[in-house]
């Protein structure tokens, strides 16, 4: 199957962020395929993923050559096509050679023939305690095609039990006792005397030991190694049902593989297979076990143990897939749980892949609520990554999926989507009306999670409308409700909103601010979102910086820097660098300040954040001037001026011209200085006209400097 380049690139990028096996599982690909793509992508980028297909030109073979080849192959039946091509010195493809000589019959000796059975064994688990060892071994009887036909378990692996297992398997699989067939195995320690007594006395069969025998068992309920966690689930549930089945009666539904307890049999007993063989794990039993595992994941979420919850959901989903149980509703439920958990813990790339799978599965089973919810979360992820067009596209898909919903939950989800769509469009009046409907249907559905989220929307709407006091009131209401109902993620969002309002200087209860920062640190750690605690330290550092408490500010800003680089969005890291550099500058530590600003400029350029490029160069320009490095300061001032004009930052543009004028004064170039001062005055006046801000101190300074220059000319 040919995959598009963009799809291969997306798989490779996610494989590098997570790991190859996780990416393969998410996209339903073979891990070897993903690994091969990643290696090519690392070496050659997206060009390495282009499928290069060799053009093989067919070469004509003369009739005389073909006859010679046929004669050669009849005399050398073991010769391969490569040997033939090399012997005759031909320059043609092996496919052409095979077609031209396909009529030749080769006398090949087959390792297996139809009707043969393959016996294999492996250790399920081994527990060692002091001098005691408790083990469980699995025996499997497979067909030549690799299908597992019969499975048995025993705590003692010896020749007698193996022979007994063979007899029990044959009693189920082979109805014609007179027909001859073979059993192939690599096991060397089967005693022929015991085999004759137990097996051959009842069935016409031979035991053949082949050291080079290769097993080709198809993955089934007891033999899947592709997903590490699957075997643990299967064997744990197997041990549970193995101990219960003897007293619980016969389990219903089709058995995946006939399975028996060999230790309950005696070699001399007859017809005991009817009494003691039982399906230790049917599809029903396994399905119930998977539901229990999912409940463990739900309980872990309630206990805020999100790592355990993710493990449990992954185990249940992996086991469900490997056991081939056809239950798309349960599969979708597990996928949605995992995706929402990853979204709430801000693992957006992994969540995005899972939500896309949820979309496909929701369409198959026509689950409109899950379809709308999956589209909504995809739109939110696009919005987080500042892809406004993509966000609106998926929000529209979410609205279409939910618009005809009759239940209260569907309507609540519909109005939640409308709110986010309105906020992206900055249509605040419509968002406010939709928030009322969202709250109404959330209360009718009695869903505490959605009620708390609907209350939080008011705080967000009023914050974006710049009605900060109303926003603070609603954030406070939502925070109290969410704390009472353990909506931890919404609690963190509410506290962050309140802290942002304090940072703007609207609210000035500093004791309350300290309490909020402490609460944010507590709830963020409880939610397993480490980055929020670093962000709270960053906000606390900004708070102390604004109060001119620079010693406290530099301590918090420095401690939060590395955490924000590792765990937080890029914006927090570059903002953290900016305030740390400004704090060092305020403390007079110019060398540390200039290092911060240089790092900030590089980081901001990587993410194309021109605002912070401008701010970093502005502070660097001032630092070089204070250090009397006028050449560097002048160079930075020119860069600052060009970028400030591009971003319409006229105050900073005037400031850059003022610094250039001061440098010209230092160099005794008074005419040039006067020109720069006039330009600075011009941009300051534009700034006053646009904003109405009072900068009379800067204006008076420049006018004074110009008046001093005119007589000297």
MARFI-782845 format. One line per 5 residues: number of its first residue (from 1); their letters; for each residue x, y, z of C-alpha. Coordinates in steps of 0.25 Angstrom, whole numbers, plus 5000, padded with zeros to 4 digits. Each point is the difference from the previous one (the first is absolute). Layout:
N
NUM	a	X:Y:Z ~ ...
This chain:
713
1	xxxxx	5000:5000:5000 ~ 5005:5014:4996 ~ 4999:5010:5011 ~ 5001:5016:4997 ~ 5012:5007:5004
6	xxxxx	4993:5009:5010 ~ 4995:4988:5007 ~ 5014:4994:5001 ~ 5005:5013:5005 ~ 4990:5001:5011
11	xxxxx	5002:4986:5004 ~ 5015:5002:5001 ~ 4999:5013:5008 ~ 4991:4993:5010 ~ 5009:4988:5001
16	xxxxx	5012:5009:5004 ~ 4991:5007:5010 ~ 4994:4987:5006 ~ 5007:4987:4995 ~ 4999:4991:4988
21	xxxxx	4991:4990:5007 ~ 4990:5010:5005 ~ 4999:5007:4986 ~ 4998:4987:4993 ~ 4989:4996:5010
26	xxxxx	4993:5014:4998 ~ 5001:5000:4985 ~ 4997:4985:4998 ~ 5013:4997:4993 ~ 5011:4990:5002
31	xxxxx	5011:5004:5009 ~ 5011:4996:4991 ~ 4994:5009:4989 ~ 4999:5012:5009 ~ 5015:4997:5004
36	xxxxx	5004:5000:4986 ~ 4993:5013:4997 ~ 5006:5007:5012 ~ 5014:4996:4996 ~ 4998:5005:4986
41	xxxxx	4994:5013:5006 ~ 5012:5002:5009 ~ 5010:4999:4989 ~ 4993:5007:4988 ~ 4988:5007:5005
46	xxxxx	4987:4999:4993 ~ 5007:4996:4987 ~ 5005:4987:5006 ~ 4985:4996:5001 ~ 4998:5000:4985
51	xxxxx	4997:4986:4995 ~ 5011:4998:4989 ~ 4996:4989:4992 ~ 5010:4993:4990 ~ 4996:4999:4986
56	xxxxx	5003:4986:4995 ~ 5001:4999:4986 ~ 4996:4986:4995 ~ 5011:4993:4992 ~ 4997:4990:4989
61	xxxxx	5004:4986:5002 ~ 5002:4991:4987 ~ 4994:4987:4999 ~ 5013:4993:5000 ~ 5004:5007:5013
66	xxxxx	4987:4996:5007 ~ 5002:4985:4996 ~ 5014:5000:5006 ~ 4995:5006:5013 ~ 4989:4990:5001
71	xxxxx	5010:4989:4998 ~ 5009:5006:5010 ~ 4989:5001:5010 ~ 4996:4986:4998 ~ 5014:4995:5003
76	xxxxx	5001:5010:5012 ~ 4987:5000:5007 ~ 5006:5008:5012 ~ 5005:5011:4991 ~ 4993:5014:5003
81	xxxxx	4997:5010:4989 ~ 5011:5008:5004 ~ 5010:4988:4998 ~ 4994:4998:4987 ~ 5001:5015:4996
86	xxxxx	5015:5000:5005 ~ 5003:4987:4993 ~ 4995:5004:4986 ~ 5005:5015:5002 ~ 4986:5006:4997
91	xxxxx	4996:5014:5002 ~ 4985:4999:5003 ~ 4990:5000:5011 ~ 4998:4988:5009 ~ 4985:5002:4997
96	xxxxx	5002:4998:4985 ~ 5009:4988:5003 ~ 4989:4994:5009 ~ 4989:5002:4990 ~ 5008:4994:4988
101	xxxxx	5005:4988:5008 ~ 4987:4998:5008 ~ 4996:4986:4994 ~ 5012:4993:5006 ~ 4996:4991:5012
106	xxxxx	5010:5000:5011 ~ 5002:4988:5010 ~ 5000:5008:5013 ~ 4999:4993:5013 ~ 4990:5007:5009
111	xxxxx	5002:5001:5015 ~ 4985:5000:5002 ~ 4988:4994:4992 ~ 4985:5003:5002 ~ 4994:4993:5012
116	xxxxx	5013:5001:5008 ~ 4999:5006:5014 ~ 5011:5009:5007 ~ 5002:4999:5015 ~ 5006:5011:5007
121	xxxxx	5002:5004:5015 ~ 5004:5013:5008 ~ 5000:5005:5014 ~ 4989:5009:5004 ~ 5005:5005:5013
126	xxxxx	5010:4996:5011 ~ 4999:5004:5015 ~ 5012:4998:5009 ~ 4999:5001:5015 ~ 5012:4995:5008
131	xxxxx	5002:4985:4996 ~ 4987:4999:4993 ~ 4997:5002:4985 ~ 4986:5001:4995 ~ 4998:4999:4985
136	xxxxx	4989:4999:4989 ~ 5003:4995:4987 ~ 4992:5000:4987 ~ 4999:4989:4989 ~ 4995:5004:4987
141	xxxxx	4996:4991:4988 ~ 5000:5008:4987 ~ 4996:4996:4985 ~ 5011:5002:4989 ~ 4993:5013:4997
146	xxxxx	5004:5006:5014 ~ 4986:5000:5006 ~ 4999:4996:5015 ~ 4990:4988:5000 ~ 5002:4995:5015
151	xxxxx	5007:5006:5012 ~ 5003:4994:5014 ~ 5006:5004:5013 ~ 5008:4993:5010 ~ 5009:5003:5012
156	xxxxx	5009:4988:4997 ~ 5007:5000:4987 ~ 5004:4985:4998 ~ 4999:4990:4989 ~ 4988:4993:5006
161	xxxxx	4992:5013:5000 ~ 5004:5004:4986 ~ 4996:4986:4995 ~ 4987:5001:5008 ~ 4997:5014:4993
166	xxxxx	5003:4994:4986 ~ 4989:4989:5003 ~ 4990:5010:5005 ~ 5002:5009:4988 ~ 4999:4989:4990
171	xxxxx	4987:4995:5007 ~ 4994:5014:4997 ~ 5007:5002:4986 ~ 5001:4986:4994 ~ 4987:4993:4998
176	xxxxx	5006:4989:4991 ~ 5009:4992:5009 ~ 5005:4991:4989 ~ 5005:5011:4991 ~ 5015:5002:5001
181	xxxxx	5006:5014:5003 ~ 5012:5006:5006 ~ 5003:5009:5012 ~ 5012:5009:4998 ~ 5008:5007:5011
186	xxxxx	5013:5005:5005 ~ 4999:4993:5014 ~ 5010:4990:5002 ~ 4997:4994:5013 ~ 4987:4993:4997
191	xxxxx	5002:4985:5003 ~ 4996:4991:4989 ~ 4995:4989:5010 ~ 4990:5010:5006 ~ 4996:5005:4986
196	xxxxx	4997:4986:4996 ~ 4992:4996:5012 ~ 4992:5013:5001 ~ 4999:5005:4986 ~ 5003:4990:4989
201	xxxxx	4992:4989:5007 ~ 4987:5008:4997 ~ 5004:5008:4987 ~ 5008:4996:4988 ~ 5011:5011:5001
206	xxxxx	5015:5003:5000 ~ 5008:5010:5008 ~ 5011:5007:4992 ~ 5010:5009:5007 ~ 5005:5011:4991
211	xxxxx	5010:5009:5005 ~ 4999:5010:4989 ~ 4985:5001:5001 ~ 4994:5014:4999 ~ 4987:5003:5007
216	xxxxx	4990:5009:4993 ~ 4989:5001:5010 ~ 4990:5010:4997 ~ 4998:5010:5011 ~ 4988:4996:5009
221	xxxxx	4995:5002:5014 ~ 5012:4993:5006 ~ 5011:5002:4990 ~ 5001:5015:4998 ~ 5013:5007:5002
226	xxxxx	4998:5012:4992 ~ 4995:5009:5011 ~ 5008:4998:5013 ~ 4988:5003:5009 ~ 4991:4990:4993
231	xxxxx	5006:4987:5006 ~ 4999:5006:5014 ~ 4985:5002:4998 ~ 4997:4987:4994 ~ 5008:4992:5010
236	xxxxx	4995:5007:5012 ~ 4986:4998:4996 ~ 5003:4986:4996 ~ 5005:4996:5014 ~ 4987:5007:5006
241	xxxxx	4991:4992:4991 ~ 5008:4987:5001 ~ 4998:5000:5015 ~ 4985:5003:4999 ~ 4996:4992:4988
246	xxxxx	4999:4987:5008 ~ 4989:5005:5009 ~ 4993:5010:4991 ~ 4995:4990:4990 ~ 5002:5001:4985
251	xxxxx	5002:5014:4994 ~ 4992:5004:4988 ~ 5003:5005:4986 ~ 5010:4994:4990 ~ 5014:4996:5005
256	xxxxx	5012:5007:4994 ~ 5009:4988:5002 ~ 4996:4987:5006 ~ 5008:5000:5013 ~ 5002:4990:5011
261	xxxxx	5007:4998:5014 ~ 5009:4988:4997 ~ 5003:4998:5015 ~ 4986:4995:5002 ~ 5002:4988:4991
266	xxxxx	5005:4986:5001 ~ 5006:4992:4989 ~ 4992:4988:5003 ~ 4986:5008:5001 ~ 4990:5000:4989
271	xxxxx	4990:5010:4996 ~ 5005:5010:5010 ~ 5002:5011:4990 ~ 4985:5002:5000 ~ 5000:5002:5015
276	xxxxx	5012:5008:5002 ~ 5003:5008:4988 ~ 4994:5014:5001 ~ 5002:5013:4992 ~ 5008:5008:5011
281	xxxxx	4998:5013:4991 ~ 4988:5002:4991 ~ 4998:5013:4993 ~ 4990:5003:5010 ~ 5009:4998:5012
286	xxxxx	5011:5008:4993 ~ 4991:5011:4997 ~ 4995:5001:5014 ~ 5015:5000:5005 ~ 5002:5012:4990
291	xxxxx	4988:5007:5006 ~ 5006:4999:5014 ~ 5014:5005:4995 ~ 4992:5012:4994 ~ 4994:5002:5013
296	xxxxx	5014:5000:5007 ~ 5003:5011:4990 ~ 4988:5008:5004 ~ 5003:4999:5015 ~ 5014:5004:4997
301	xxxxx	4995:5013:4994 ~ 4991:5003:5012 ~ 5013:4998:5008 ~ 5008:5010:4991 ~ 5009:4988:4997
306	xxxxx	5001:5004:4985 ~ 5012:4991:4997 ~ 4993:4988:5005 ~ 4987:5003:4993 ~ 5008:5001:4987
311	xxxxx	5006:4987:5002 ~ 4987:4993:5003 ~ 4993:5006:4988 ~ 5011:4996:4991 ~ 5000:4986:5006
316	xxxxx	4985:4998:4998 ~ 5001:5006:4986 ~ 5012:4991:4996 ~ 4994:4987:5005 ~ 4987:5004:4993
321	xxxxx	5007:5001:4987 ~ 5009:4988:5001 ~ 4988:4991:5004 ~ 4992:5004:4988 ~ 4987:5003:5008
326	xxxxx	4991:5007:4991 ~ 4994:5011:5009 ~ 5002:5014:4993 ~ 4992:5007:5011 ~ 5009:4995:5011
331	xxxxx	5012:5003:4991 ~ 4995:5014:4998 ~ 4998:5002:5015 ~ 5014:4996:5003 ~ 5006:5009:4989
336	xxxxx	4992:5012:5004 ~ 5004:4998:5015 ~ 5015:4999:4996 ~ 4999:5012:4990 ~ 4993:5009:5010
341	xxxxx	5010:4996:5011 ~ 5012:5004:4991 ~ 4993:5013:4996 ~ 4997:5004:5015 ~ 5015:4997:5003
346	xxxxx	5004:5008:4988 ~ 5006:4989:4992 ~ 4994:5006:4987 ~ 5007:4993:4989 ~ 4996:4986:5006
351	xxxxx	4986:5005:5003 ~ 4998:5005:4986 ~ 5004:4986:4994 ~ 4990:4993:5009 ~ 4989:5010:4997
356	xxxxx	5001:4998:4985 ~ 4999:4985:5003 ~ 4987:5003:5008 ~ 4995:5008:4988 ~ 5001:4988:4991
361	xxxxx	4994:4991:5010 ~ 4989:5009:5004 ~ 4996:5001:4985 ~ 5000:4985:4999 ~ 4990:4998:5011
366	xxxxx	4993:5013:4998 ~ 5003:5005:5014 ~ 4997:5015:4998 ~ 5003:5005:5015 ~ 5014:4993:4999
371	xxxxx	5002:5005:4986 ~ 4997:5015:5004 ~ 5008:4999:5013 ~ 5012:4994:4991 ~ 4999:5011:4990
376	xxxxx	4999:5011:5011 ~ 5013:4995:5007 ~ 5007:5000:4987 ~ 4996:5014:4997 ~ 5004:5004:5014
381	xxxxx	5014:4994:4997 ~ 5001:5008:4987 ~ 4996:5012:5008 ~ 5011:4998:5010 ~ 5010:4999:4989
386	xxxxx	4995:5013:4994 ~ 4994:4994:4988 ~ 4987:5008:5000 ~ 4995:4995:4986 ~ 5002:4985:5004
391	xxxxx	4993:5003:5014 ~ 4988:5006:4993 ~ 4999:4989:4990 ~ 4999:4989:5011 ~ 4991:5008:5008
396	xxxxx	4990:5001:4989 ~ 5001:4985:4998 ~ 4997:4999:5015 ~ 4988:5008:4999 ~ 4995:4992:4988
401	xxxxx	5001:4987:5008 ~ 4993:5006:5012 ~ 4990:5009:4994 ~ 4989:4989:4999 ~ 5002:4994:5014
406	xxxxx	4988:4998:5009 ~ 5006:4997:5013 ~ 5005:5011:5010 ~ 5014:4995:4999 ~ 5000:5002:4985
411	xxxxx	4995:5014:5001 ~ 5010:5004:5011 ~ 5011:4995:4991 ~ 4994:5008:4989 ~ 5000:5013:5007
416	xxxxx	5014:4997:5006 ~ 5005:4999:4985 ~ 4992:5013:4996 ~ 5007:5008:5012 ~ 5014:4996:4996
421	xxxxx	4997:5003:4985 ~ 4994:5014:5004 ~ 5013:5003:5008 ~ 5009:4996:4989 ~ 4992:5010:4991
426	xxxxx	5000:5010:5012 ~ 4984:5000:4999 ~ 4999:5003:5015 ~ 4985:5003:5001 ~ 4996:4987:4993
431	xxxxx	5010:4992:5009 ~ 4993:5006:5012 ~ 4986:4995:4996 ~ 5006:4987:4996 ~ 5006:4999:5014
436	xxxxx	4986:5001:5006 ~ 4995:4989:4992 ~ 5012:4991:5003 ~ 4998:5002:5015 ~ 4985:4998:4999
441	xxxxx	5002:4986:4993 ~ 5012:4996:5008 ~ 4991:5002:5013 ~ 4989:4992:4994 ~ 5009:4989:4997
446	xxxxx	5006:5001:5014 ~ 5014:4998:4995 ~ 5009:5007:5010 ~ 5012:5000:4990 ~ 4992:5008:4990
451	xxxxx	4993:5009:5010 ~ 5014:5004:5005 ~ 5005:5002:4986 ~ 4988:5009:4996 ~ 5003:5009:5012
456	xxxxx	5014:5001:4996 ~ 4996:5005:4986 ~ 4994:5013:5006 ~ 5014:5003:5006 ~ 5007:4998:4987
461	xxxxx	4989:5008:4992 ~ 5001:5012:5009 ~ 5015:4999:5001 ~ 5001:5001:4984 ~ 4990:5012:5001
466	xxxxx	5009:5007:5009 ~ 4990:5000:5011 ~ 5010:4995:5010 ~ 4992:5002:5013 ~ 4988:4992:4995
471	xxxxx	5009:4990:4995 ~ 5007:4999:5014 ~ 4986:4998:5006 ~ 4996:4988:4991 ~ 5014:4994:5001
476	xxxxx	4998:5000:5015 ~ 4986:4994:4999 ~ 5005:4989:4990 ~ 5013:4997:5009 ~ 4991:4998:5012
481	xxxxx	4991:4991:4993 ~ 5011:4992:4993 ~ 5007:4998:5013 ~ 4988:4994:5007 ~ 4998:4990:4988
486	xxxxx	5014:4997:4998 ~ 5001:5006:4986 ~ 5015:5001:5001 ~ 5003:5005:4986 ~ 4990:5011:5000
491	xxxxx	5005:5004:5014 ~ 5014:5002:4994 ~ 4994:5008:4989 ~ 4991:5009:5009 ~ 5012:5003:5009
496	xxxxx	5009:5003:4988 ~ 4989:5010:4995 ~ 5000:5007:5014 ~ 5015:5001:5000 ~ 5000:5006:4986
501	xxxxx	4990:5011:5005 ~ 5009:5003:5012 ~ 5012:5001:4991 ~ 4993:5011:4992 ~ 4999:5008:5013
506	xxxxx	4985:5000:5000 ~ 4999:4993:5014 ~ 5010:5004:5010 ~ 4997:4990:5012 ~ 5014:4995:5001
511	xxxxx	4997:4990:5011 ~ 4989:4994:4992 ~ 5010:4999:4988 ~ 5010:4992:5009 ~ 4989:4991:5004
516	xxxxx	4996:4998:4985 ~ 5014:4997:4996 ~ 5002:4989:5011 ~ 4986:4994:4996 ~ 5005:5000:4985
521	xxxxx	5013:4993:5004 ~ 4992:4989:5009 ~ 4989:4997:4990 ~ 5009:5000:4988 ~ 5009:4989:5007
526	xxxxx	4987:4993:5004 ~ 4996:5000:4985 ~ 5013:4994:4996 ~ 5003:5013:4991 ~ 5014:5004:5005
531	xxxxx	5001:5011:4990 ~ 4989:5008:5007 ~ 5008:5000:5013 ~ 5012:5006:4992 ~ 4991:5010:4994
536	xxxxx	4995:5004:5014 ~ 5014:5003:5004 ~ 5002:5008:4987 ~ 4987:5008:5003 ~ 5005:5002:5015
541	xxxxx	5013:5005:4995 ~ 4993:5010:4990 ~ 4992:5005:5012 ~ 5012:5002:5009 ~ 5007:5007:4988
546	xxxxx	4988:5010:4998 ~ 5002:5003:5015 ~ 5015:5003:4998 ~ 5003:4988:5010 ~ 5011:4996:4990
551	xxxxx	5007:4990:5009 ~ 4988:4991:5002 ~ 4996:5002:4986 ~ 5014:4995:4994 ~ 4999:4988:5009
556	xxxxx	4986:4995:4995 ~ 5003:5004:4986 ~ 5013:4992:4999 ~ 4994:4988:5007 ~ 4988:5000:4991
561	xxxxx	5008:5002:4987 ~ 5005:4986:4997 ~ 4986:4994:5004 ~ 4993:5009:4990 ~ 5010:4996:4989
566	xxxxx	4997:4985:5002 ~ 4985:5000:5004 ~ 4994:5013:4996 ~ 4996:5006:4986 ~ 5011:5008:4994
571	xxxxx	4993:5013:5003 ~ 5002:4998:5015 ~ 5015:4997:4998 ~ 5003:5012:4992 ~ 4992:5009:5009
576	xxxxx	5007:4994:5012 ~ 5013:5003:4993 ~ 4996:5015:4998 ~ 4996:5003:5014 ~ 5012:4992:5006
581	xxxxx	5009:5009:4991 ~ 4993:5013:5004 ~ 5001:4996:5015 ~ 5015:4998:4998 ~ 5001:5014:4993
586	xxxxx	4992:5006:5011 ~ 5010:4994:5010 ~ 5012:5005:4992 ~ 5005:4986:4996 ~ 5002:5004:4986
591	xxxxx	5008:4988:4995 ~ 4989:4990:5004 ~ 4989:5010:4995 ~ 5007:5000:4986 ~ 5001:4985:5000
596	xxxxx	4985:4999:5002 ~ 4997:5009:4990 ~ 5009:4994:4989 ~ 4993:4986:5004 ~ 4987:5007:4999
601	xxxxx	5002:5005:4986 ~ 5005:4987:4995 ~ 4988:4992:5006 ~ 4990:5011:4995 ~ 5005:5000:4986
606	xxxxx	4998:4984:4999 ~ 4985:5002:5003 ~ 4999:5012:4992 ~ 4996:5009:5012 ~ 5004:5013:4995
611	xxxxx	4995:5008:5013 ~ 5010:4993:5009 ~ 5011:5001:4989 ~ 4997:5015:5001 ~ 4999:5001:5015
616	xxxxx	5013:4992:5002 ~ 5008:5009:4990 ~ 4994:5012:5007 ~ 5006:4996:5014 ~ 5013:4995:4993
621	xxxxx	5002:5014:4994 ~ 4998:5007:5013 ~ 5010:4990:5007 ~ 5011:5002:4990 ~ 4998:5015:5001
626	xxxxx	5001:4999:5015 ~ 5013:4992:4998 ~ 5005:5011:4991 ~ 5001:4990:4988 ~ 4994:5010:4991
631	xxxxx	5003:4993:4987 ~ 4992:4988:5004 ~ 4989:5009:5006 ~ 4999:5008:4987 ~ 4999:4987:4992
636	xxxxx	4989:4995:5009 ~ 4993:5013:5000 ~ 4999:5000:4985 ~ 4994:4985:5000 ~ 4990:5005:5011
641	xxxxx	4995:5012:4992 ~ 4998:4992:4987 ~ 4992:4989:5008 ~ 4992:5010:5008 ~ 4996:5007:4987
646	xxxxx	4995:4987:4994 ~ 4992:4997:5013 ~ 4995:5014:5001 ~ 5007:5002:5014 ~ 5002:5015:4999
651	xxxxx	5004:5002:5014 ~ 5012:4990:4999 ~ 5003:5005:4986 ~ 5002:5014:5006 ~ 5008:4994:5012
656	xxxxx	5009:4994:4990 ~ 5003:5013:4993 ~ 5002:5007:5013 ~ 5011:4989:5004 ~ 5006:5003:4986
661	xxxxx	5000:5015:5003 ~ 5007:4998:5013 ~ 5011:4991:4994 ~ 5002:5011:4989 ~ 5002:5010:5011
666	xxxxx	5010:4991:5007 ~ 5008:5000:4987 ~ 4998:5015:4998 ~ 4992:4999:4988 ~ 4990:5011:5004
671	xxxxx	4993:5002:4987 ~ 4997:4985:4998 ~ 4995:5000:5015 ~ 4991:5011:4997 ~ 4994:4993:4988
676	xxxxx	4998:4987:5009 ~ 4993:5009:5011 ~ 4990:5006:4990 ~ 4997:4986:4995 ~ 4998:4995:5014
681	xxxxx	4991:5012:5003 ~ 4992:4997:4987 ~ 4997:4985:5004 ~ 4997:5004:5015 ~ 4989:5010:4994
686	xxxxx	4994:4989:4992 ~ 5000:4991:5012 ~ 4992:5011:5008 ~ 4990:5002:4989 ~ 4997:4985:4999
691	xxxxx	4999:4996:5015 ~ 4999:5013:5008 ~ 5011:4996:5009 ~ 5007:5011:5008 ~ 5015:4999:4997
696	xxxxx	5003:5015:5003 ~ 5013:4996:5007 ~ 5006:4994:4988 ~ 4995:5011:4991 ~ 5006:5011:5009
701	xxxxx	5013:4992:5000 ~ 5001:5000:4985 ~ 4996:5015:4998 ~ 5010:5004:5011 ~ 5011:4992:4992
706	xxxxx	4996:5006:4987 ~ 5000:5014:5005 ~ 5014:4998:5005 ~ 5005:4995:4986 ~ 4994:5012:4992
711	xxx	5009:5011:5006 ~ 5012:4991:4999 ~ 4998:4998:4985
